[in-house]
Amino acid sequence: MVGKGAKGMLNGAVPSEATKRDQNLKRGNWGNQIEFVLTSVGYAVGLGNVWRFPYLCYRNGGGAFMFPYFIMLIFCGIPLFFMELSFGQFASQGCLGVWRISPMFKGVGYGMMVVSTYIGIYYNVVICIAFYYFFSSMTHVLPWAYCNNPWNTRDCAGVLDASNLTNGSRPATLPSNLSHLLNHSLQRTSPSEEYWRLYVLKLSDDIGNFGEVRLPLLGCLGVSWVVVFLCLIRGVKSSGKVVYFTATFPYVVLTILFVRGVTLEGAFTGIMYYLTPQWDKILEAKVWGDAASQIFYSLGCAWGGLITMASYNKFHNNCYRDSVIISITNCATSVYAGFVIFSILGFMANHLGVDVSRVADHGPGLAFVAYPEALTLLPISPLWSLLFFFMLILLGLGTQFCLLETLVTAIVDEVGNEWILQRKTYVTLGVAVAGFLLGIPLTSQAGIYWLLLMDNYAASFSLVVISCIMCVAIMYIYGEHLSLWPSVARPLARPLCPVGLLTPPLSRAPELLPGHPDDAGIPTAPLLSDLLALHLSCHHLPPGGPPPPPPESSSLRVAPGVERAPPPAPTATGSAGAW
């Protein structure tokens, strides 16, 4: 037996457990547990914490939304987060390899890969747009501050100077009060919106009209993928060092923006608009649905990334402690980001003399239109713009690292021989190149339509269903032998799979049925991403009896030098009680 560790936790080990080593020499492990925690925090804390949660909060009852949100965190988020971490850490395999415990559910792993692929494609496009705005901010005057640019229209109305309200001719009797004009002008468009739509995107009039590829965005997309590849060139050994900066510096920027925001006039109004509870809202099912979706999306449950990151842990790592720390940090960051966003939006609303709801937005509309316009009102606005978009880049990269590593690890573990293990860098390069090529259509003039479509449906109710199937597989199929499974459950499971495909999306009817506009204002597709991911999760249910159990060595492992009791006799679905 290996000697007992010293008092406390040694390198993340549970007290009284055996001292750990680098247990998996083939796949490698994290350099230390701080790297794993920071990587998981960077994975969970992403763009959705900044541009999605604050909007959901104020739209669904302000402070009242916190109640269903934290209920979902406690009863859904943390348990699932802990289960996925322990699952990956125990098996030391990626989101495909872990299903050696029950091969008939391997389709769940493919479903996770589909979700991660969808998100990875469009997520880096968002990062590339943030790169573009970051480079555009390196100037004395932000290009979206005034309406005197060639791309501006006659309807453009800036907020900095009444003399710069339009780019065309207007009557000489314009009122001198800017707030009065903005309140009574029905055609007003901001210079930041016109910069976004007419210059950055050159937005087409239809989702099917792709137009030309925007070469500046294409170049920034190449920069984004090169950065991601270089940070993952040695797998977790290199990315584990990068996250010391990418996972911590966004909090520095958030704090700087928060301190600056709360000192502005009107900030308190914006914060109260964000927090004031509307208790009647919690009786609406949609509010609870938004809370559940945000928890699943924000924590990254059912994406496969948590299993992948945990698979590089030491065997005796205290993943329960990590799951609580990471989950609470993620949700606290979402709440904190709401203060940062609404303090600035409150200042902007006060400056314009309008209600906060007139300037509040979410998604790309918040990150690239509303917030940049608010930053133009601050002294030394290019500095604040640089900080804001640098923060967005780092938040996006933290998530993108794990998405790419999830796909690479799944491929490498699935092949599993020495040849591919020694050439993992080339696999990473191949996946990065494929992601770049698949992202090119999203840099066209219609690319933002497809990006919003993927953002709304790539990881929605498919995550809920994949998580449910995973829970059933682990707890009732692998964890406990069910003697009725071959005779009763299998005839029921196959016809229920199509019902599982259709029921969650249709529960959102009528607003999400095909052809109806969604929150982004674009017509919905037939939820192809949900259907594909869920179909793959059911695809591996064989028509005959369950497959024989895998060899013990392929799915279970023990720490070197640590004695374990022999497992019980294998059953038809795996080793009973192995969990």
Secondary structure, 3 states (H helix, E strand, C coil): CCCECCCCCCCCECCCCECCCCCCCCCCCCCCHHHHHHHHHHHHCCHHHHHCHHHHHHHCCHHHHHHHHHHHHHHHHHHHHHHHHHHHHHHCCCCCHHHHHCHHHHHHHHHHHHHHHHHHHHHHHHHHHHHHHHHHCCCCCCCCCCCCCCCCCCCECCCCCHHHCCCCCCCCCCCCCHHHHHHHCCCCECHHHHHHHHHHCCCCCCCCCCCCECHHHHHHHHHHHHHHHHHCCCCHHHHHHHHHHHCCHHHHHHHHHHHHHHCCCCHHHHHHHHHCCCHHHHHCHHHHHHHHHHHHHHHCCCCCHHHHHHCCCCCCECHHHHHHHHHHHHHHHHHHHHHHHHHHHHHHHHHHCCCHHHCCCCCHHHHHHHHHHHHCCCCCHHHHHHHHHHHHHHHHHHHHHHHHHHHHHHHHHHHCCHHHHHCHHHHHHHHHHHHHHHHHHHHECCHHHHHHHHHHHCCCHHHHHHHHHHHHHHHHHHCCCCCCHHHHHHHHHHHHHHHHHHHHHHCCCCCCCCCCECCCCCECCCCHHHHHHHHHHHHCCCCCCCCCCCCHHHHCCCCCCCCCCCCCCEECCEECCCC
